[in-house]
Amino acid sequence: MENQNFKESKLLTRFKRNFTTSVIATNGLIACLYAVVTMACGPLAYEFSQFRFSEALNLLVFFNPTYTVGLTLGCLIANAVSTVGPLDMIFGTLATLISCLMMVFFSKIFKNLFISSLFPSVINAIVVPFTIYLSTLGTSDVMNLNEMYWIMFGWVFLGEFVCITCFGYPLTLILMKKSKGFAKLINATRNVDFKW
């Protein structure tokens, strides 16, 4: 019983240390920013184009893992108006959560922002075609997954790659390397000395 209480106490202490009022507020701002920018992208942000410039915000978890919460919540809110329907709220949001967790985990192994920027592109390219397929079941628009999967995979990957790696990565790189205050602004807790 004492061992269990110790574990619970340790978990609570870690939670309080990582989720301060400031971090919770920042996660709220990130969630709002992600949702608004995604919705502003209009139809391009949904289905198999996935040109969401808000996805560039995923790079923040490389520097502060607690932002996984805000990004996941922002994705859930943005997907509430998805043209794919409620399944996007489940699977699309899950893809964002998995992407962020993978970025957090692998950034411990190698401090490479470029490689980390590829995780959301790959994960979404795997998940989104299945989500679209499931949303068409029982409709007159039902698609043949065998014929369309790799085409949709390519489009989703391209959209994510453009928004995260081609847009977000160089922007983050410039801000982190040229602006000393940016790391403080985003409350970077790790990987400040990252490799390209």
C-alpha contacts under 8 A as a table, 3 or more apart, distances in Angstrom:
res1	aa1	res2	aa2	distance
1	M	4	Q	5.18
1	M	5	N	6.28
2	E	5	N	5.05
2	E	6	F	6.06
3	N	6	F	5.02
3	N	7	K	6.26
4	Q	7	K	5.10
4	Q	8	E	6.19
5	N	8	E	5.07
5	N	9	S	5.99
6	F	9	S	5.04
6	F	10	K	6.05
7	K	10	K	5.04
7	K	11	L	6.10
8	E	11	L	5.07
8	E	12	L	6.09
9	S	12	L	5.10
9	S	13	T	6.10
10	K	13	T	5.11
10	K	14	R	6.19
11	L	14	R	5.13
11	L	15	F	6.12
12	L	15	F	5.01
12	L	16	K	6.14
13	T	16	K	5.16
13	T	17	R	6.11
14	R	17	R	5.08
14	R	18	N	6.11
15	F	18	N	5.26
15	F	19	F	5.72
16	K	19	F	5.34
16	K	20	T	6.15
17	R	20	T	6.36
18	N	23	V	7.51
18	N	66	T	7.08
19	F	22	S	7.74
19	F	23	V	5.47
19	F	24	I	6.06
19	F	66	T	7.40
20	T	23	V	5.16
20	T	24	I	6.23
21	T	24	I	5.14
21	T	25	A	6.12
22	S	25	A	5.14
22	S	26	T	6.09
23	V	26	T	5.01
23	V	27	N	6.08
23	V	66	T	7.52
24	I	27	N	5.08
24	I	28	G	6.29
25	A	28	G	5.02
25	A	29	L	6.36
26	T	29	L	5.02
26	T	30	I	6.14
26	T	67	Y	7.98
26	T	70	G	7.79
27	N	30	I	4.99
27	N	31	A	6.05
27	N	66	T	7.90
27	N	67	Y	5.81
27	N	69	V	6.52
27	N	70	G	4.14
27	N	71	L	7.48
28	G	31	A	5.10
28	G	32	C	6.24
28	G	70	G	5.90
29	L	32	C	5.13
29	L	33	L	6.01
29	L	70	G	7.60
30	I	33	L	5.05
30	I	34	Y	5.94
30	I	57	L	7.83
30	I	67	Y	7.68
30	I	70	G	5.41
30	I	71	L	6.36
30	I	74	G	7.02
31	A	34	Y	5.21
31	A	35	A	6.17
31	A	70	G	4.58
31	A	71	L	5.49
31	A	72	T	7.46
31	A	73	L	5.63
31	A	74	G	3.70
31	A	75	C	7.36
31	A	77	I	7.95
32	C	35	A	5.20
32	C	36	V	6.03
32	C	74	G	6.01
33	L	36	V	5.25
33	L	37	V	5.98
33	L	54	S	7.52
33	L	74	G	7.46
34	Y	37	V	5.45
34	Y	38	T	6.03
34	Y	54	S	5.04
34	Y	55	E	7.43
34	Y	57	L	7.27
34	Y	71	L	6.81
34	Y	74	G	5.20
34	Y	75	C	6.78
34	Y	78	A	7.50
35	A	38	T	5.20
35	A	39	M	6.14
35	A	54	S	7.68
35	A	74	G	4.98
35	A	75	C	6.31
35	A	77	I	5.94
35	A	78	A	4.52
36	V	39	M	5.21
36	V	40	A	6.03
36	V	78	A	7.39
37	V	40	A	4.95
37	V	41	C	6.37
37	V	52	R	7.59
37	V	53	F	6.95
37	V	54	S	5.52
38	T	41	C	5.27
38	T	42	G	7.10
38	T	45	A	6.07
38	T	52	R	5.51
38	T	53	F	6.90
38	T	54	S	5.66
38	T	78	A	6.29
39	M	42	G	5.30
39	M	45	A	7.26
39	M	78	A	6.33
41	C	44	L	5.90
41	C	45	A	5.56
41	C	51	F	7.37
41	C	52	R	6.46
41	C	53	F	7.61
42	G	45	A	5.82
42	G	46	Y	7.65
43	P	46	Y	5.53
43	P	47	E	7.77
43	P	83	T	7.69
44	L	47	E	7.65
44	L	49	S	5.72
44	L	50	Q	5.95
44	L	51	F	5.37
44	L	52	R	7.29
45	A	49	S	6.63
45	A	50	Q	4.52
45	A	51	F	4.85
45	A	52	R	4.85
46	Y	49	S	6.40
46	Y	50	Q	5.23
46	Y	51	F	7.62
46	Y	82	S	6.14
46	Y	83	T	6.38
46	Y	84	V	7.21
47	E	50	Q	6.34
47	E	82	S	7.98
47	E	83	T	6.82
47	E	84	V	6.20
47	E	128	V	7.56
47	E	132	I	6.79
48	F	128	V	7.10
48	F	129	P	7.05
48	F	132	I	7.90
48	F	152	M	5.68
48	F	153	F	7.86
48	F	155	W	5.92
48	F	156	V	5.24
49	S	155	W	5.58
49	S	156	V	5.44
49	S	158	L	7.90
49	S	159	G	5.76
50	Q	155	W	7.70
50	Q	156	V	5.49
50	Q	159	G	5.08
50	Q	160	E	6.30
51	F	159	G	4.54
51	F	160	E	6.23
51	F	162	V	7.60
51	F	163	C	6.41
52	R	55	E	5.58
52	R	159	G	7.33
52	R	160	E	7.03
52	R	163	C	6.31
53	F	56	A	5.82
53	F	163	C	4.96
53	F	164	I	7.18
53	F	167	F	7.90
53	F	168	G	7.94
54	S	57	L	5.72
54	S	58	N	7.98
54	S	163	C	7.76
55	E	58	N	5.52
55	E	160	E	7.21
55	E	163	C	6.49
55	E	164	I	5.93
56	A	59	L	5.98
56	A	163	C	6.07
56	A	164	I	4.46
56	A	165	T	7.77
56	A	167	F	7.20
56	A	168	G	4.51
56	A	169	Y	7.41
57	L	60	L	5.66
57	L	71	L	7.50
57	L	168	G	7.43
58	N	61	V	6.03
58	N	62	F	7.92
58	N	68	T	7.92
58	N	71	L	6.82
58	N	100	C	6.72
58	N	117	S	7.95
58	N	120	P	7.82
58	N	164	I	7.84
59	L	62	F	5.52
59	L	63	F	7.58
59	L	113	L	7.67
59	L	116	S	7.63
59	L	117	S	6.54
59	L	164	I	7.82
59	L	168	G	7.44
59	L	169	Y	7.55
59	L	172	T	7.75
60	L	63	F	5.50
60	L	64	N	6.20
60	L	65	P	7.74
60	L	67	Y	6.73
60	L	186	I	7.53
61	V	64	N	4.72
61	V	65	P	4.47
61	V	66	T	6.89
61	V	67	Y	5.47
61	V	68	T	6.08
61	V	100	C	6.48
61	V	103	M	7.06
61	V	104	V	6.40
62	F	65	P	6.49
62	F	103	M	6.26
62	F	104	V	5.95
62	F	107	S	6.45
62	F	113	L	7.18
62	F	116	S	7.43
62	F	190	R	7.68
62	F	191	N	6.93
63	F	187	N	7.89
63	F	188	A	4.79
63	F	189	T	5.97
63	F	190	R	5.18
63	F	191	N	5.62
63	F	192	V	6.81
64	N	67	Y	6.08
64	N	186	I	7.86
64	N	187	N	6.96
64	N	188	A	5.31
64	N	189	T	5.43
64	N	190	R	6.49
65	P	68	T	5.85
65	P	100	C	7.93
65	P	104	V	5.93
66	T	69	V	6.20
66	T	70	G	7.97
67	Y	70	G	5.25
67	Y	71	L	6.26
68	T	71	L	5.26
68	T	72	T	6.01
68	T	97	L	6.81
68	T	100	C	5.80
68	T	101	L	7.32
69	V	72	T	5.29
69	V	73	L	6.13
70	G	73	L	5.13
70	G	74	G	5.93
71	L	74	G	5.01
71	L	75	C	6.09
71	L	96	T	7.44
71	L	97	L	7.85
72	T	75	C	5.13
72	T	76	L	6.25
72	T	93	T	6.05
72	T	94	L	7.81
72	T	96	T	6.01
72	T	97	L	5.60
73	L	76	L	5.03
73	L	77	I	6.28
73	L	93	T	7.88
74	G	77	I	5.15
74	G	78	A	6.12
75	C	78	A	5.06
75	C	79	N	5.95
75	C	89	M	7.80
75	C	92	G	7.52
75	C	93	T	5.56
75	C	96	T	7.13
76	L	79	N	5.17
76	L	80	A	6.37
76	L	89	M	5.39
76	L	90	I	7.71
76	L	92	G	7.80
76	L	93	T	5.40
77	I	80	A	5.28
77	I	81	V	7.77
77	I	89	M	7.85
78	A	81	V	6.14
78	A	82	S	7.05
79	N	82	S	4.69
79	N	85	G	7.90
79	N	86	P	7.67
79	N	88	D	5.86
79	N	89	M	4.98
79	N	92	G	7.30
79	N	93	T	7.52
80	A	85	G	7.52
80	A	86	P	6.79
80	A	88	D	7.77
80	A	89	M	5.95
81	V	85	G	7.40
82	S	85	G	5.49
82	S	86	P	7.56
82	S	88	D	6.68
82	S	89	M	7.83
84	V	87	L	6.96
84	V	88	D	6.01
84	V	131	T	7.76
84	V	132	I	6.25
84	V	135	S	6.28
85	G	88	D	5.82
85	G	89	M	7.44
85	G	135	S	6.97
86	P	89	M	5.15
86	P	90	I	6.85
87	L	90	I	5.18
87	L	91	F	6.00
87	L	92	G	7.58
87	L	131	T	6.44
87	L	134	L	7.82
87	L	135	S	6.75
88	D	91	F	5.23
88	D	92	G	4.68
88	D	93	T	6.96
88	D	131	T	6.50
89	M	92	G	5.73
89	M	93	T	5.62
90	I	93	T	5.51
90	I	94	L	6.09
91	F	94	L	4.86
91	F	95	A	6.08
91	F	127	V	7.03
91	F	128	V	7.60
91	F	131	T	6.54
92	G	95	A	5.07
92	G	96	T	6.50
92	G	124	N	7.45
92	G	127	V	7.24
92	G	128	V	6.66
92	G	131	T	7.62
93	T	96	T	5.14
93	T	97	L	6.28
94	L	97	L	5.00
94	L	98	I	6.09
95	A	98	I	5.16
95	A	99	S	6.04
95	A	120	P	7.68
95	A	123	I	6.11
95	A	124	N	5.82
95	A	127	V	6.53
96	T	99	S	5.04
96	T	100	C	6.14
96	T	120	P	6.87
96	T	124	N	7.53
97	L	100	C	5.24
97	L	101	L	6.18
98	I	101	L	5.11
98	I	102	M	6.06
98	I	123	I	7.57
99	S	102	M	5.18
99	S	103	M	6.17
99	S	119	F	5.66
99	S	120	P	4.91
99	S	123	I	6.25
100	C	103	M	5.05
100	C	104	V	6.17
100	C	120	P	7.50
101	L	104	V	5.04
101	L	105	F	6.12
102	M	105	F	5.08
102	M	106	F	5.92
102	M	119	F	7.07
103	M	106	F	5.37
103	M	107	S	5.74
103	M	116	S	5.44
103	M	117	S	7.93
103	M	119	F	6.70
104	V	107	S	5.40
104	V	108	K	6.88
105	F	108	K	5.68
105	F	109	I	7.32
106	F	109	I	5.11
106	F	110	F	6.35
106	F	116	S	7.45
107	S	110	F	5.16
107	S	111	K	5.13
107	S	112	N	6.76
107	S	113	L	7.85
107	S	116	S	6.87
107	S	191	N	7.70
108	K	111	K	6.57
111	K	191	N	6.17
111	K	193	D	7.84
111	K	194	F	4.86
111	K	195	K	5.64
112	N	115	I	5.63
112	N	116	S	6.35
112	N	194	F	5.90
112	N	195	K	4.89
112	N	196	W	5.78
113	L	116	S	4.98
113	L	117	S	6.10
113	L	169	Y	7.34
113	L	194	F	6.83
113	L	195	K	6.77
113	L	196	W	5.95
114	F	117	S	5.13
114	F	118	L	6.95
114	F	165	T	6.99
114	F	169	Y	6.65
114	F	196	W	6.31
115	I	118	L	5.45
115	I	119	F	7.39
116	S	119	F	5.73
117	S	120	P	6.69
117	S	121	S	7.60
117	S	164	I	6.21
117	S	165	T	5.62
117	S	169	Y	6.87
118	L	121	S	5.29
118	L	122	V	6.35
118	L	161	F	7.04
118	L	164	I	7.85
118	L	165	T	6.88
119	F	122	V	5.32
119	F	123	I	6.05
120	P	123	I	5.19
120	P	124	N	5.84
120	P	160	E	7.09
121	S	124	N	5.48
121	S	125	A	5.99
121	S	156	V	7.37
121	S	157	F	5.03
121	S	158	L	7.70
121	S	159	G	7.97
121	S	160	E	4.87
121	S	161	F	5.65
121	S	164	I	7.83
122	V	125	A	5.07
122	V	126	I	6.29
122	V	157	F	6.26
123	I	126	I	5.23
123	I	127	V	6.22
124	N	127	V	5.05
124	N	128	V	5.53
124	N	156	V	6.82
124	N	157	F	7.11
124	N	160	E	7.78
125	A	128	V	5.84
125	A	129	P	6.91
125	A	152	M	7.52
125	A	153	F	4.68
125	A	154	G	7.05
125	A	155	W	7.84
125	A	156	V	5.02
125	A	157	F	4.99
126	I	129	P	6.60
126	I	130	F	7.44
126	I	153	F	6.35
127	V	130	F	5.56
127	V	131	T	6.34
128	V	131	T	4.92
128	V	132	I	6.16
128	V	153	F	7.76
128	V	156	V	7.33
129	P	132	I	5.15
129	P	133	Y	6.09
129	P	149	Y	5.96
129	P	152	M	5.75
129	P	153	F	6.33
130	F	133	Y	4.94
130	F	134	L	6.07
130	F	145	L	7.86
130	F	149	Y	7.76
131	T	134	L	5.17
131	T	135	S	6.19
132	I	135	S	5.05
132	I	136	T	6.41
133	Y	136	T	5.31
133	Y	137	L	6.67
133	Y	142	V	7.23
133	Y	143	M	6.37
133	Y	144	N	7.92
133	Y	145	L	6.49
134	L	137	L	5.40
136	T	139	T	5.52
136	T	140	S	7.76
136	T	141	D	5.87
136	T	142	V	4.58
136	T	143	M	6.64
137	L	141	D	7.92
137	L	142	V	5.33
137	L	143	M	7.84
138	G	142	V	6.74
139	T	142	V	5.52
143	M	148	M	7.41
144	N	147	E	5.57
144	N	148	M	6.19
145	L	148	M	5.17
145	L	149	Y	5.27
146	N	149	Y	5.88
147	E	150	W	7.51
147	E	151	I	7.95
148	M	151	I	5.31
148	M	152	M	6.09
149	Y	152	M	5.26
149	Y	153	F	5.94
150	W	153	F	4.72
150	W	154	G	6.05
151	I	154	G	5.21
151	I	155	W	6.39
152	M	155	W	5.06
152	M	156	V	6.03
153	F	156	V	5.35
153	F	157	F	6.00
154	G	157	F	5.13
154	G	158	L	6.00
155	W	158	L	5.05
155	W	159	G	6.18
156	V	159	G	5.21
156	V	160	E	6.18
157	F	160	E	5.24
157	F	161	F	5.83
158	L	161	F	5.04
158	L	162	V	6.05
159	G	162	V	5.34
159	G	163	C	6.29
160	E	163	C	5.22
160	E	164	I	5.83
160	E	165	T	7.70
161	F	164	I	5.36
161	F	165	T	5.09
161	F	166	C	6.39
162	V	165	T	5.85
162	V	166	C	4.74
162	V	167	F	6.19
163	C	166	C	6.03
163	C	167	F	5.13
163	C	168	G	6.21
164	I	167	F	5.58
164	I	168	G	4.55
164	I	169	Y	6.10
165	T	168	G	5.67
165	T	169	Y	4.85
165	T	170	P	7.43
166	C	169	Y	6.19
166	C	170	P	6.75
167	F	170	P	6.10
167	F	171	L	6.36
168	G	171	L	5.18
168	G	172	T	5.94
169	Y	172	T	5.21
169	Y	173	L	5.98
170	P	173	L	4.89
170	P	174	I	6.05
171	L	174	I	5.27
171	L	175	L	6.17
172	T	175	L	5.08
172	T	176	M	5.94
173	L	176	M	5.28
173	L	177	K	5.98
173	L	196	W	7.40
174	I	177	K	5.27
174	I	178	K	5.58
174	I	179	S	7.56
175	L	178	K	5.45
175	L	179	S	5.21
175	L	182	F	6.21
176	M	179	S	5.79
176	M	180	K	6.90
176	M	182	F	6.04
176	M	183	A	6.27
176	M	192	V	7.77
177	K	180	K	7.26
179	S	182	F	5.55
179	S	183	A	7.93
180	K	183	A	6.51
180	K	184	K	7.64
181	G	184	K	5.24
181	G	185	L	6.07
182	F	185	L	4.85
182	F	186	I	6.26
183	A	186	I	5.41
183	A	187	N	5.97
183	A	188	A	5.19
183	A	192	V	7.23
184	K	187	N	4.79
184	K	188	A	6.22
185	L	188	A	7.81
188	A	191	N	7.65
188	A	192	V	6.79
189	T	192	V	7.64
191	N	194	F	4.98
